[in-house]
Amino acid sequence: MTHASHKRSAFATQILAYLRKRPTAADTARGVCDWWVGGKAPMDLPAVEAALEELAAEHLVRVDVLPEGTRVWSAGPALPDDSSPSSSNDG
């Protein structure tokens, strides 16, 4: 647990929880704000973007840039896979 010792923002925690339940989800920062974390106001967008950048630095989320410049966020390679059919820990 040492690599997770720093305190995550509330939005970062919500983003990780969303992606653990929906590992194939992908959206823009606005979509993440509106749908993944239930942002209530446009002022939440900068905080959500900061949370996404924080998680990207840890490879927990990734960003793909579409040809027209749109940034699409999704689960990164370091996100633990909690989607196994069994909830028991066999190892």
HELIX and SHEET records of a PDB file:
HELIX    1   1 THR A    2  ALA A    4  5                                   3    
HELIX    2   2 ALA A   10  LYS A   21  1                                  12    
HELIX    3   3 ALA A   29  GLY A   31  1                                   3    
HELIX    4   4 VAL A   32  TRP A   36  3                                   5    
HELIX    5   5 PRO A   42  ASP A   44  5                                   3    
HELIX    6   6 LEU A   45  ALA A   57  1                                  13    
SHEET    1   A 3 ALA A  26  ASP A  27  0                                        
SHEET    2   A 3 ARG A  71  ALA A  75 -1                                        
SHEET    3   A 3 VAL A  61  VAL A  65 -1                                        
END                                                                             
